[in-house]
Amino acid sequence: MSAAALSLPEQSGVPIGIRNVSKEFGEHSGKPFQALKPLNVSIDAGAFVSVVGASGCGKSTLMLIAAGLLKPSSGEVVVDGRPVVKPITDVGIAFQDHLLLEFRTAFENVMLHADIRGLPRQPLEKRARDLFAQLKLEHAMNKYPSQLSGGMRQRVSLIRTLVHDPAVILMDEPFGALDALTRLQVRADLEELWLRRRPTVLFITHSVEEAVGLSDRILVMSPSPGEVIDDIQVSLPRPRPLVLGDAPEFTRYVDRIHRHFARLGVLHGVEPGAAKEPA
Ligand SMILES: Nc1ncnc2c1ncn2[C@@H]1O[C@H](COP(=O)(O)OP(=O)(O)OP(=O)(O)O)[C@@H](O)[C@H]1O
């Protein structure tokens, strides 16, 4: 079903501004800990932006601040021109854990939005069916999470994240628990769904290849305390192939990020030549 058939605007995404955002935990205790140095990033409406960096560099902290679930120590996040001062509502959030309710079918898990937010069921049901069909998951609609594979559960969770057509999607390592093959499939599904409505996506991943496969832009963060040390525009055509392999236009980006990690000591055992400043 097209966006026009549902009377939706062609693109759902809105701009996000991260303005001088920093975070210190325990700032009122004797032992404050700086998790994020001041960050300044302007994200265009409809962009797919990934954040990569070592464990503990502050990626999840940044996402929680963007969602309005954590207060920054300085600065502000602005979504569609409005400062985020409480949890934002026009958002789809996905975590590593699929968080489906065991006592609801896959379809009813997706419809949770309608129930919790008091939205009219009918248009959402239509969109949910459409998304299940698009991911070739119709057979799973009436099954319970325990009857589905891990990959299917994560894809149902993806549908739930997108069903209310949010302007912003925040994803924290959503495919981390999946095997490599399923992860590729779900990545392709995400790109396909994102291309239809172009919400603005902030996507955290440990996989550099996944970031390059999905993103318009990749923010590379330093080890803790996190700051953005590289901001890479990825100009590869879409939809991107499932297996990006060793095509030079792809490995160029992957190498650039790995070289940062090698230089910063995040990757060990790399040959000294690889640890040079990226070109
Ligand atoms: N509530 C908190 N109180 C104190 N320190 C915290 C709190 N939450 C996070 N931290 C610390 O802030 C730093 C950044 O944590 P965060 O979870 O944002 O990292 P991350 O980059 O998402 O890590 P990972 O990739 O392992 O998920 C870590 O050192 C963490 O221990």
The ligand as an SDF file (V2000), in Angstrom:
LIG
                    3D

 31 33  0  0  0  0  0  0  0  0999 V2000
   23.3550    5.5000   35.2460 N   0  0  0  0  0  0  0  0  0  0  0  0
   24.6760    5.4930   35.1710 C   0  0  0  0  0  0  0  0  0  0  0  0
   25.4210    5.8280   36.2340 N   0  0  0  0  0  0  0  0  0  0  0  0
   26.7760    5.8550   36.1520 C   0  0  0  0  0  0  0  0  0  0  0  0
   27.4690    5.5440   35.0530 N   0  0  0  0  0  0  0  0  0  0  0  0
   26.7750    5.1760   33.9600 C   0  0  0  0  0  0  0  0  0  0  0  0
   25.3500    5.1390   33.9640 C   0  0  0  0  0  0  0  0  0  0  0  0
   24.9300    4.7510   32.7260 N   0  0  0  0  0  0  0  0  0  0  0  0
   26.0460    4.5620   31.9960 C   0  0  0  0  0  0  0  0  0  0  0  0
   27.1490    4.8180   32.7320 N   0  0  0  0  0  0  0  0  0  0  0  0
   28.5310    4.7470   32.2750 C   0  0  0  0  0  0  0  0  0  0  0  0
   28.6690    5.6490   31.1830 O   0  0  0  0  0  0  0  0  0  0  0  0
   29.5220    5.0850   30.1850 C   0  0  0  0  0  0  0  0  0  0  0  0
   28.7750    5.0270   28.8670 C   0  0  0  0  0  0  0  0  0  0  0  0
   27.7610    4.0210   28.9590 O   0  0  0  0  0  0  0  0  0  0  0  0
   26.8800    3.6360   27.7120 P   0  0  0  0  0  0  0  0  0  0  0  0
   25.9530    2.5520   28.1350 O   0  0  0  0  0  0  0  0  0  0  0  0
   26.2870    4.8590   27.1380 O   0  0  0  0  0  0  0  0  0  0  0  0
   27.9870    3.0610   26.7000 O   0  0  0  0  0  0  0  0  0  0  0  0
   27.8240    2.3200   25.3070 P   0  0  0  0  0  0  0  0  0  0  0  0
   28.7610    2.9700   24.3520 O   0  0  0  0  0  0  0  0  0  0  0  0
   26.3900    2.2710   24.9170 O   0  0  0  0  0  0  0  0  0  0  0  0
   28.3330    0.8540   25.6780 O   0  0  0  0  0  0  0  0  0  0  0  0
   27.9820   -0.5760   25.0220 P   0  0  0  0  0  0  0  0  0  0  0  0
   28.4540   -0.4840   23.6000 O   0  0  0  0  0  0  0  0  0  0  0  0
   28.7900   -1.5350   25.8310 O   0  0  0  0  0  0  0  0  0  0  0  0
   26.5040   -0.7620   25.1510 O   0  0  0  0  0  0  0  0  0  0  0  0
   29.9510    3.7130   30.7040 C   0  0  0  0  0  0  0  0  0  0  0  0
   31.2060    3.8500   31.3300 O   0  0  0  0  0  0  0  0  0  0  0  0
   28.8870    3.3750   31.7340 C   0  0  0  0  0  0  0  0  0  0  0  0
   29.4030    2.5390   32.7460 O   0  0  0  0  0  0  0  0  0  0  0  0
  1  2  1  0
  2  3  1  0
  2  7  2  0
  3  4  2  0
  4  5  1  0
  5  6  2  0
  6  7  1  0
  6 10  1  0
  7  8  1  0
  8  9  2  0
  9 10  1  0
 10 11  1  0
 11 12  1  0
 11 30  1  0
 12 13  1  0
 13 14  1  0
 13 28  1  0
 14 15  1  0
 15 16  1  0
 16 17  2  0
 16 18  1  0
 16 19  1  0
 19 20  1  0
 20 21  2  0
 20 22  1  0
 20 23  1  0
 23 24  1  0
 24 25  2  0
 24 26  1  0
 24 27  1  0
 28 29  1  0
 28 30  1  0
 30 31  1  0
M  END
$$$$
